[in-house]
Amino acid sequence: MSHIAVLGAGVVGVTTAWYLQKAGYKVTVIERESAAGMQTSFANGGQISVSHATPWANPKAPLKALKWLFREDAPLLYRLRADKAQLKWAMQFLAECRADRADANLVQMVNLGLYSRAALQQLRRNIDIEYEQQTRGIMHFYTSQSEFDDAVAPTERMQELGCERYFIDINTAASLEPALYPIAHKLIGATYTSRDESGNAHLFTQRLATKCEQAGVNFLYDTEILALNADAHSNHPHVHSITVRPAGENAQTFSADSFVIALGSYSVPLLKPLDIHLPIFPAKGYSATYRVNPRAPHLAPFISLIDDEYKLVMSRLGDKLRVAGTAEFNGYNMDLNMTRCKAITERVQQIFPKGIIANSAEYWTGLRPMTPSNVPLIGRAHLGQVRHGSQNSEATFDNLWLNTGHGTLGWTHACGSAKAISLLMQNEKPKVKFDFVGINRR
């Protein structure tokens, strides 16, 4: 039985472990935290949102970024830093803002999103797992005419690709989600995707990790991954082991037949010494979790929402409301910026003034692993700059795999990415039109 080590126990790593053990592999998951789902998967927006596929890199993005450049509370905050990696990423991002590139990336995101949502729904049918899920759909609402106008073409394009995202009038929006009635007079329009979902990604990750353990997957928590040990520049690049350091112990060597990198933003520094350069930069995202007002729970939304003007997503998780969004490009800095936190609360109070207990806010931040295109890196690792559709087999590792770079949609794409990487490792072709890295097109 082939032994596979999955590096990282976020939602992407744990789902990867699940699909690999179902395929018959012996699986070990290695994680520096004390439990699964404790980093970027901990308090994200909670959405399974195929309909949220418009890439950040699009023709409108550069002007918006300039407008927001010096606003501390802006939806996107780019800190100017003496960082070559950040500058290189920014230049690649600008290249992806061309209309043709933005459309190609949207196609990739929708295809993977549909595939992944179906995989999650099948997984839920197959196993008994509860994670505060809601299957009421996702609604984008607009209080800005320009944001609504910008949404028309991408929405129509998503419809062409099979995503059931449709325009609805204001009365229909308020009927579907009565919590919007108090601000109905401010709404310009809305779209609705009935098959999209929401749920607690942290709870899902931990409960699926438990089911993985029950199925025989071994988890090594509190274990720092120090290095990949490889014959990187031979004719057939190969990782023969990794160096790890369990808490309170000396560094030691861990061996497996194959390795899957699912470390999000931290995939970059681990792979760089092997001359594998991932086009990933961390975007610090924020969230606030509020207690729903027990005296008026109907005034907080049940349908998961996206506020496109303020770039916020909202999900009802039991008796709490999770609101997440904004992005701060400031390297691996994890400090909470309270100006940005307060901006989230101010917006939520404008929309649902009586639905939440504002002073109950629990603020959190996590590093989203962003590629310039928003498209994740799934497939074989290879030397040099990793790009989609690479077919340089001579420089491709035979036993090192990537499942990383999911940006804001790690929860949305987790099951599909995991299912796909499992099939690729079995030399099978996933039934999704997606440019996997390091894989010859067939």
C-alpha positions as CSV (number, residue, x, y, z in Angstrom):
1,M,0.0,0.0,0.0
2,S,1.5,3.3,-1.1
3,H,2.0,5.8,1.8
4,I,1.1,9.5,1.1
5,A,1.9,12.4,3.5
6,V,-0.4,15.4,3.3
7,L,1.3,18.5,4.6
8,G,-1.3,20.7,6.2
9,A,-4.5,20.1,8.1
10,G,-6.7,22.9,6.9
11,V,-9.9,22.2,5.0
12,V,-7.9,21.5,1.8
13,G,-5.5,19.1,3.5
14,V,-8.1,17.2,5.5
15,T,-10.4,16.8,2.5
16,T,-7.4,15.6,0.5
17,A,-6.6,13.0,3.2
18,W,-10.3,11.8,3.1
19,Y,-10.3,11.2,-0.6
20,L,-6.9,9.6,-0.6
21,Q,-7.8,7.1,2.1
22,K,-11.0,6.3,0.3
23,A,-8.9,5.5,-2.7
24,G,-7.0,2.9,-0.7
25,Y,-3.8,4.8,0.3
26,K,-2.1,4.8,3.7
27,V,-2.3,8.5,4.7
28,T,-0.4,10.6,7.2
29,V,-1.3,14.3,7.8
30,I,1.3,16.6,9.3
31,E,0.3,19.8,10.9
32,R,2.1,22.4,13.1
33,E,-1.1,23.4,15.0
34,S,-2.6,21.2,17.8
35,A,-5.7,20.4,15.8
36,A,-7.2,20.6,12.3
37,G,-8.6,23.8,10.8
38,M,-6.9,26.2,13.1
39,Q,-5.4,28.7,10.6
40,T,-7.1,30.0,7.4
41,S,-10.0,27.5,7.8
42,F,-10.8,28.7,11.3
43,A,-13.2,31.6,10.9
44,N,-13.7,32.2,7.2
45,G,-16.9,33.5,5.6
46,G,-18.5,30.0,5.5
47,Q,-19.7,30.0,1.9
48,I,-19.8,27.3,-0.7
49,S,-20.1,29.9,-3.4
50,V,-19.8,28.9,-7.1
51,S,-21.5,32.2,-7.8
52,H,-18.6,34.2,-6.2
53,A,-16.3,33.3,-9.1
54,T,-15.5,36.7,-10.6
55,P,-11.6,37.0,-10.3
56,W,-10.2,39.8,-8.3
57,A,-8.0,40.4,-11.3
58,N,-10.3,42.0,-13.8
59,P,-10.3,45.1,-16.0
60,K,-11.9,47.2,-13.2
61,A,-9.5,46.2,-10.5
62,P,-6.5,48.5,-11.1
63,L,-8.5,51.7,-10.9
64,K,-10.3,50.4,-7.8
65,A,-7.0,49.5,-6.2
66,L,-5.6,53.0,-6.8
67,K,-8.8,54.6,-5.4
68,W,-8.4,52.5,-2.2
69,L,-4.6,52.8,-1.9
70,F,-4.5,55.2,1.0
71,R,-7.8,54.2,2.8
72,E,-7.1,52.2,5.9
73,D,-10.6,50.8,5.8
74,A,-10.7,50.0,2.1
75,P,-12.0,46.6,1.0
76,L,-8.5,46.0,-0.5
77,L,-5.5,47.5,1.2
78,Y,-2.1,47.1,-0.5
79,R,0.8,48.1,1.8
80,L,3.7,49.4,-0.3
81,R,6.7,47.4,1.0
82,A,10.2,46.7,-0.1
83,D,9.4,43.2,-1.0
84,K,10.4,41.7,-4.4
85,A,7.9,38.8,-4.0
86,Q,5.0,41.2,-3.4
87,L,6.1,43.4,-6.3
88,K,6.4,40.4,-8.7
89,W,3.0,39.2,-7.6
90,A,1.5,42.6,-8.2
91,M,2.9,42.7,-11.8
92,Q,1.5,39.2,-12.5
93,F,-1.9,40.3,-11.0
94,L,-2.0,43.3,-13.4
95,A,-1.3,41.0,-16.4
96,E,-4.3,38.9,-15.3
97,C,-6.5,42.0,-15.3
98,R,-6.8,41.8,-19.1
99,A,-10.4,41.0,-20.2
100,D,-9.4,37.8,-22.0
101,R,-7.4,36.5,-19.0
102,A,-10.2,37.5,-16.6
103,D,-12.7,35.5,-18.6
104,A,-10.5,32.5,-18.9
105,N,-9.9,32.5,-15.1
106,L,-13.6,32.9,-14.4
107,V,-14.3,29.8,-16.6
108,Q,-11.7,27.9,-14.5
109,M,-13.3,29.1,-11.2
110,V,-16.8,28.2,-12.2
111,N,-15.9,24.8,-13.5
112,L,-14.0,23.9,-10.4
113,G,-16.7,25.4,-8.2
114,L,-19.5,23.3,-9.8
115,Y,-17.3,20.1,-9.6
116,S,-16.5,20.8,-6.0
117,R,-20.0,21.7,-4.8
118,A,-21.2,18.4,-6.3
119,A,-18.4,16.6,-4.5
120,L,-19.4,18.1,-1.1
121,Q,-23.0,17.3,-1.6
122,Q,-22.1,13.7,-2.5
123,L,-19.8,13.5,0.5
124,R,-22.6,14.7,2.8
125,R,-24.9,12.0,1.4
126,N,-22.3,9.4,2.0
127,I,-21.4,10.2,5.6
128,D,-23.2,11.6,8.6
129,I,-21.6,15.0,9.1
130,E,-23.1,18.2,10.5
131,Y,-21.4,21.5,10.3
132,E,-24.1,24.2,10.8
133,Q,-24.8,23.9,7.1
134,Q,-27.5,25.9,5.3
135,T,-28.7,25.0,1.8
136,R,-30.8,28.1,1.2
137,G,-28.6,29.5,-1.6
138,I,-26.4,32.6,-1.8
139,M,-27.6,36.1,-2.6
140,H,-25.5,39.0,-3.9
141,F,-27.1,42.3,-3.1
142,Y,-26.1,45.7,-4.4
143,T,-26.5,49.2,-2.9
144,S,-24.3,50.8,-5.6
145,Q,-25.4,51.2,-9.2
146,S,-21.9,50.9,-10.5
147,E,-21.3,47.6,-8.6
148,F,-24.6,46.3,-9.9
149,D,-23.7,47.3,-13.5
150,D,-20.3,45.6,-13.2
151,A,-22.0,42.4,-12.1
152,V,-24.2,42.0,-15.2
153,A,-21.7,40.6,-17.6
154,P,-20.0,38.1,-15.2
155,T,-23.4,36.9,-14.0
156,E,-24.5,36.2,-17.6
157,R,-21.2,34.5,-18.3
158,M,-21.7,32.3,-15.2
159,Q,-25.1,31.3,-16.5
160,E,-23.6,30.2,-19.8
161,L,-21.1,28.0,-17.9
162,G,-23.8,26.3,-15.9
163,C,-23.9,28.3,-12.6
164,E,-27.5,29.0,-11.8
165,R,-27.0,32.7,-10.8
166,Y,-30.0,34.9,-11.8
167,F,-31.0,38.5,-11.4
168,I,-34.0,39.0,-9.0
169,D,-35.9,42.2,-8.2
170,I,-35.8,43.9,-4.9
171,N,-39.2,42.6,-3.7
172,T,-38.1,39.0,-4.5
173,A,-34.8,39.6,-2.6
174,A,-36.6,40.8,0.5
175,S,-39.1,37.9,0.2
176,L,-36.3,35.4,0.1
177,E,-34.5,37.1,2.9
178,P,-36.8,39.1,5.1
179,A,-33.9,40.5,7.1
180,L,-33.3,42.7,4.1
181,Y,-36.7,44.5,4.4
182,P,-35.3,47.4,6.5
183,I,-32.8,48.4,3.8
184,A,-35.0,47.4,0.8
185,H,-35.2,51.1,-0.2
186,K,-31.4,51.2,-0.5
187,L,-31.1,48.2,-2.7
188,I,-30.3,48.6,-6.4
189,G,-30.7,44.9,-7.3
190,A,-29.7,41.4,-6.4
191,T,-28.7,38.0,-7.8
192,Y,-29.5,34.6,-6.4
193,T,-28.0,31.2,-6.7
194,S,-30.3,28.6,-5.1
195,R,-27.8,25.7,-5.1
196,D,-25.0,27.5,-3.3
197,E,-24.6,26.7,0.4
198,S,-22.9,27.9,3.6
199,G,-21.6,26.2,6.7
200,N,-18.9,26.3,9.4
201,A,-15.6,25.4,7.6
202,H,-13.8,24.9,10.9
203,L,-16.4,22.6,12.3
204,F,-16.5,20.6,9.0
205,T,-12.7,20.3,8.9
206,Q,-12.5,19.0,12.5
207,R,-15.4,16.6,12.1
208,L,-14.0,15.3,8.8
209,A,-10.6,14.9,10.5
210,T,-12.2,12.7,13.1
211,K,-13.8,10.6,10.4
212,C,-10.4,10.4,8.7
213,E,-8.9,9.1,11.9
214,Q,-11.7,6.5,12.3
215,A,-10.9,5.4,8.8
216,G,-7.2,4.9,9.6
217,V,-5.6,8.2,8.7
218,N,-2.7,9.2,11.0
219,F,-2.5,12.8,12.1
220,L,0.8,14.2,13.5
221,Y,-0.2,17.5,15.2
222,D,2.1,19.9,16.9
223,T,4.7,19.0,14.2
224,E,6.6,21.7,12.3
225,I,7.7,20.9,8.8
226,L,11.2,22.2,8.3
227,A,12.3,21.1,4.9
228,L,11.7,18.8,1.9
229,N,14.6,16.6,1.2
230,A,14.9,15.9,-2.6
231,D,17.0,15.1,-5.5
232,A,15.7,18.1,-7.2
233,H,18.0,18.5,-10.1
234,S,18.3,15.0,-11.3
235,N,16.7,13.8,-14.5
236,H,13.7,12.6,-12.5
237,P,13.2,15.0,-9.5
238,H,12.1,13.1,-6.4
239,V,11.4,13.9,-2.8
240,H,12.7,11.1,-0.6
241,S,11.8,12.5,2.8
242,I,10.9,15.6,4.9
243,T,12.5,17.0,8.0
244,V,10.0,17.7,10.8
245,R,10.2,18.8,14.4
246,P,7.5,17.5,16.8
247,A,6.9,19.8,19.7
248,G,9.5,19.4,22.4
249,E,11.6,17.1,20.3
250,N,14.6,17.3,18.1
251,A,14.3,17.5,14.3
252,Q,13.8,14.1,12.6
253,T,13.3,12.6,9.2
254,F,9.9,11.4,8.0
255,S,9.6,9.3,4.9
256,A,6.6,8.5,2.6
257,D,6.1,7.4,-1.0
258,S,4.5,10.7,-2.1
259,F,3.8,14.1,-0.6
260,V,0.9,16.6,-1.1
261,I,1.5,20.3,-0.3
262,A,-1.6,21.8,1.2
263,L,-0.1,24.5,3.3
264,G,-1.8,27.6,1.8
265,S,0.4,30.6,2.0
266,Y,3.1,28.7,3.8
267,S,3.6,26.4,0.8
268,V,5.8,29.1,-0.8
269,P,8.8,29.2,1.6
270,L,8.8,25.4,2.0
271,L,9.1,24.9,-1.8
272,K,11.5,27.7,-2.6
273,P,14.7,25.9,-1.6
274,L,13.9,23.2,-4.2
275,D,13.7,25.9,-6.9
276,I,9.9,25.6,-7.1
277,H,8.4,29.1,-7.2
278,L,4.7,29.3,-6.5
279,P,2.9,32.5,-7.7
280,I,1.2,32.8,-4.3
281,F,1.1,35.8,-2.0
282,P,-0.8,36.0,1.3
283,A,-3.8,38.3,1.5
284,K,-4.8,38.9,5.0
285,G,-8.6,38.5,5.3
286,Y,-10.7,39.5,8.3
287,S,-13.9,38.2,9.9
288,A,-16.2,39.2,12.7
289,T,-18.5,36.7,14.4
290,Y,-21.6,38.2,16.1
291,R,-24.2,36.7,18.4
292,V,-27.6,37.0,16.8
293,N,-30.1,39.1,18.8
294,P,-32.1,36.4,20.7
295,R,-35.1,38.8,20.9
296,A,-35.2,39.3,17.1
297,P,-33.4,36.4,15.4
298,H,-35.5,37.0,12.3
299,L,-33.7,40.3,11.8
300,A,-30.4,38.5,11.0
301,P,-30.2,36.7,7.7
302,F,-30.5,33.0,7.2
303,I,-29.6,33.1,3.5
304,S,-25.9,33.5,3.0
305,L,-25.3,37.0,1.5
306,I,-22.6,38.8,-0.4
307,D,-22.4,42.6,-0.1
308,D,-20.5,43.4,-3.3
309,E,-20.0,47.1,-2.6
310,Y,-18.1,46.4,0.6
311,K,-16.7,43.0,-0.5
312,L,-18.2,41.2,2.6
313,V,-19.8,37.8,2.8
314,M,-22.3,36.8,5.6
315,S,-23.3,33.4,6.8
316,R,-25.6,32.3,9.5
317,L,-24.0,29.7,11.8
318,G,-26.5,28.6,14.3
319,D,-27.1,31.5,16.7
320,K,-24.2,33.5,15.3
321,L,-23.6,35.6,12.2
322,R,-20.2,35.4,10.5
323,V,-19.2,38.3,8.3
324,A,-15.9,38.1,6.5
325,G,-14.1,40.0,3.8
326,T,-11.6,42.7,2.9
327,A,-8.0,41.9,2.0
328,E,-4.7,43.4,3.2
329,F,-1.5,42.7,1.3
330,N,1.0,43.1,4.0
331,G,3.2,40.0,3.8
332,Y,2.8,37.3,6.5
333,N,1.8,39.9,9.1
334,M,-1.1,38.5,11.3
335,D,-1.9,41.6,13.4
336,L,-5.5,42.7,13.7
337,N,-6.0,46.1,12.2
338,M,-8.9,47.5,14.4
339,T,-9.8,50.1,11.8
340,R,-10.6,47.4,9.4
341,C,-12.4,45.4,12.1
342,K,-14.6,48.4,13.0
343,A,-15.4,49.0,9.4
344,I,-16.9,45.6,9.1
345,T,-19.1,46.2,12.2
346,E,-20.2,49.6,11.0
347,R,-21.4,48.1,7.7
348,V,-23.2,45.2,9.5
349,Q,-24.9,47.7,11.8
350,Q,-26.1,49.6,8.8
351,I,-27.7,46.5,7.2
352,F,-28.9,44.6,10.3
353,P,-29.0,47.2,13.1
354,K,-31.3,45.1,15.3
355,G,-30.3,41.6,14.1
356,I,-27.0,41.3,15.8
357,I,-25.3,42.2,19.1
358,A,-22.6,44.4,17.8
359,N,-20.4,44.5,21.0
360,S,-20.3,40.7,20.9
361,A,-17.9,40.7,17.9
362,E,-15.1,38.2,17.8
363,Y,-12.6,39.4,15.3
364,W,-10.2,37.2,13.5
365,T,-7.7,37.3,10.7
366,G,-6.2,34.6,8.4
367,L,-3.8,34.5,5.4
368,R,-5.5,33.6,2.1
369,P,-3.1,32.1,-0.4
370,M,-3.8,34.2,-3.4
371,T,-2.5,33.5,-6.9
372,P,-2.6,36.4,-9.3
373,S,-5.4,34.8,-11.4
374,N,-7.3,33.5,-8.3
375,V,-7.1,30.0,-9.8
376,P,-5.6,27.4,-7.4
377,L,-2.6,25.3,-8.1
378,I,-3.6,21.6,-8.3
379,G,-1.3,18.9,-9.8
380,R,2.3,17.9,-9.9
381,A,5.1,20.2,-8.7
382,H,7.8,21.1,-11.1
383,L,11.0,23.2,-11.1
384,G,10.9,26.9,-11.8
385,Q,7.9,29.2,-11.9
386,V,4.7,27.1,-11.5
387,R,2.1,27.9,-14.1
388,H,-1.1,26.3,-15.2
389,G,-1.0,23.9,-18.1
390,S,2.8,23.3,-17.7
391,Q,3.9,20.1,-19.6
392,N,7.6,20.2,-18.9
393,S,7.8,16.5,-17.8
394,E,11.6,16.5,-17.5
395,A,11.4,19.0,-14.7
396,T,8.3,17.6,-13.0
397,F,8.6,15.7,-9.7
398,D,7.3,12.2,-9.7
399,N,6.0,12.2,-6.1
400,L,5.4,15.8,-5.1
401,W,1.9,17.2,-5.6
402,L,0.3,20.6,-5.1
403,N,-3.1,21.4,-3.7
404,T,-2.7,25.0,-2.7
405,G,-3.3,28.7,-3.7
406,H,-7.1,28.6,-3.2
407,G,-7.3,32.3,-2.1
408,T,-10.8,33.2,-0.8
409,L,-12.4,30.0,-2.1
410,G,-10.6,27.3,-0.2
411,W,-13.8,26.1,1.5
412,T,-15.7,26.3,-1.8
413,H,-13.1,24.4,-3.8
414,A,-11.8,22.0,-1.1
415,C,-13.8,18.8,-1.9
416,G,-13.4,19.2,-5.7
417,S,-9.7,19.9,-5.4
418,A,-9.2,16.9,-3.1
419,K,-11.2,14.6,-5.3
420,A,-9.2,15.8,-8.3
421,I,-5.8,15.4,-6.8
422,S,-6.7,11.9,-5.6
423,L,-7.7,10.9,-9.1
424,L,-4.6,12.5,-10.6
425,M,-2.4,10.5,-8.2
426,Q,-4.2,7.4,-9.5
427,N,-3.3,8.4,-13.0
428,E,-7.0,9.1,-13.8
429,K,-8.5,12.2,-15.4
430,P,-10.9,14.2,-13.2
431,K,-14.2,15.0,-15.0
432,V,-13.7,18.8,-14.9
433,K,-12.4,21.2,-17.4
434,F,-9.5,22.7,-15.5
435,D,-5.9,23.4,-16.2
436,F,-4.0,21.3,-13.7
437,V,-0.3,22.1,-13.2
438,G,2.4,19.7,-14.2
439,I,-0.1,17.4,-16.0
440,N,0.0,16.6,-19.7
441,R,-3.3,17.6,-21.3
442,R,-5.1,14.5,-22.6
